[in-house]
Amino acid sequence: MSDAALPSVLFVCVHNAGRSQMAAAFLTHLAGDRVQVRSAGSAPADAVNPAVIAAMAEAGIDVSAEVPKLLTVEAVRASDVVITMGCGDTCPVFPGKRYLDWQLPDPAGQGIEAVRPIRNDIERRIRRLLDEIVAEGPV
């Protein structure tokens, strides 16, 4: 279990520049200090996708200061729930963790028009996830 019995969630995608950044930002925004949130990528990009930054700004969330991070075994080990988004088999699997795989289009190379529906889908999924985490109590 993570610090202070708070549930912790790790979002993983390939570049940690789009989907996982949006998911982490929505969960942080909606859960506040009730959940520990991490995100990482199996092959991190140099920066967050500009269309993702713009789409999240439209939703009132600033991700412009975020930096893609490399997925580590420690990040997985420290998380209760690991949500993958198109990163294949690169995420280590540990007993006792809850793993979910969200099939979402990759916003890489896409404009804001293509990113908006992905953002909206991620927000809906995050709201459902948060309801589950709150209902279950500490994971």
C-alpha positions as a printed Julia matrix, in Angstrom:
139×3 Matrix{Float64}:
   0.0    0.0     0.0
   1.2    3.5    -0.69
   1.91   6.29    1.79
  -0.74   7.01    4.43
  -2.97   4.3     2.95
  -3.89   6.56    0.05
  -4.71   4.64   -3.11
  -2.15   5.27   -5.84
  -2.65   5.13   -9.58
   0.0    4.97  -12.31
  -0.89   5.86  -15.9
   1.42   4.45  -18.56
   1.59   5.08  -22.31
   4.46   4.99  -24.76
   5.62   8.61  -24.8
   4.02   9.95  -21.58
   3.2   13.01  -23.66
  -0.52  12.6   -24.27
  -2.94  10.03  -22.89
  -1.17   9.3   -19.61
  -0.56  13.0   -19.0
  -4.24  13.82  -19.56
  -5.36  10.94  -17.31
  -2.97  11.9   -14.52
  -4.0   15.55  -14.74
  -7.73  14.74  -14.61
  -7.3   12.39  -11.64
  -5.15  14.92   -9.78
  -7.67  17.68  -10.54
 -10.72  15.65   -9.5
  -9.29  13.67   -6.56
  -7.11  16.33   -4.97
  -5.12  14.78   -2.16
  -7.31  11.65   -1.9
  -5.23   9.72   -4.45
  -1.53   9.58   -5.29
  -1.11   9.98   -9.04
   1.85   9.06  -11.25
   2.39   8.85  -14.99
   5.22   7.47  -17.07
   6.12   6.23  -20.53
   7.97   3.24  -21.9
   9.78   5.56  -24.36
   9.2    9.11  -23.07
   9.06  12.02  -25.49
  10.99  15.23  -24.93
   7.86  17.25  -24.12
   4.1   16.99  -23.67
   2.18  17.18  -26.94
   1.21  20.85  -27.58
  -2.29  19.82  -28.71
  -2.72  17.98  -25.4
  -1.62  21.1   -23.49
  -4.17  23.18  -25.45
  -6.99  20.65  -25.03
  -6.41  20.37  -21.3
  -6.28  24.16  -20.98
  -9.76  24.22  -22.53
 -10.84  21.94  -19.69
  -9.3   24.32  -17.15
  -6.27  22.15  -16.37
  -2.7   23.35  -16.97
  -0.26  20.59  -17.97
   2.25  22.94  -19.61
   4.85  22.39  -16.87
   4.65  18.58  -17.02
   7.61  16.61  -18.31
   7.42  13.06  -19.72
   8.96  10.51  -17.35
  10.48   7.08  -17.91
   8.53   4.11  -16.58
  10.4    2.44  -13.74
   9.86  -0.76  -11.81
   9.72   1.38   -8.65
   6.79   3.42  -10.0
   4.83   0.24  -10.72
   5.74  -1.3    -7.37
   4.59   1.89   -5.55
   1.19   1.93   -7.29
  -2.01   0.1    -6.41
  -3.65   0.55   -9.8
  -1.68   0.54  -13.07
  -3.52   1.76  -16.16
  -1.83   1.13  -19.47
  -2.72   2.91  -22.69
  -1.09   1.25  -25.64
   2.33   0.46  -24.19
   2.22  -3.24  -24.95
   4.14  -5.61  -22.71
   6.66  -3.08  -21.41
   4.91  -2.62  -18.05
   6.21  -4.95  -15.32
   3.53  -7.03  -13.6
   3.53  -7.55   -9.83
   1.11  -9.62   -7.76
  -1.47  -7.66   -5.81
  -1.69  -4.78   -8.28
  -4.83  -3.95  -10.23
  -4.09  -3.63  -13.95
  -6.39  -2.0   -16.48
  -5.72  -1.48  -20.17
  -7.53   1.46  -21.71
  -7.77   1.29  -25.49
  -7.49   4.91  -26.57
  -6.28   6.51  -29.8
  -2.78   7.97  -29.62
  -2.88  11.78  -29.87
   0.73  11.92  -31.13
   0.93  14.06  -34.23
  -2.75  14.99  -34.0
  -4.24  18.47  -33.82
  -6.54  19.7   -31.1
  -9.65  18.66  -33.07
  -8.54  15.01  -32.8
  -7.35  15.37  -29.19
 -10.63  16.74  -27.78
 -12.6   13.47  -28.1
  -9.68  11.53  -26.57
  -9.56  14.04  -23.7
 -13.31  13.71  -23.16
 -13.14   9.9   -23.17
 -10.28  10.0   -20.65
 -12.23  12.36  -18.38
 -15.24  10.01  -18.39
 -13.0    7.04  -17.55
 -11.28   8.98  -14.76
 -14.6    9.96  -13.21
 -15.69   6.28  -13.2
 -12.33   5.2   -11.79
 -12.5    7.79   -9.03
 -16.02   6.66   -8.11
 -14.71   3.07   -7.84
 -11.69   4.05   -5.77
 -13.8    6.16   -3.39
 -16.43   3.39   -3.08
 -13.79   0.73   -2.4
 -11.78   2.8     0.05
  -8.04   2.16    0.18
  -7.09  -0.27   -2.57
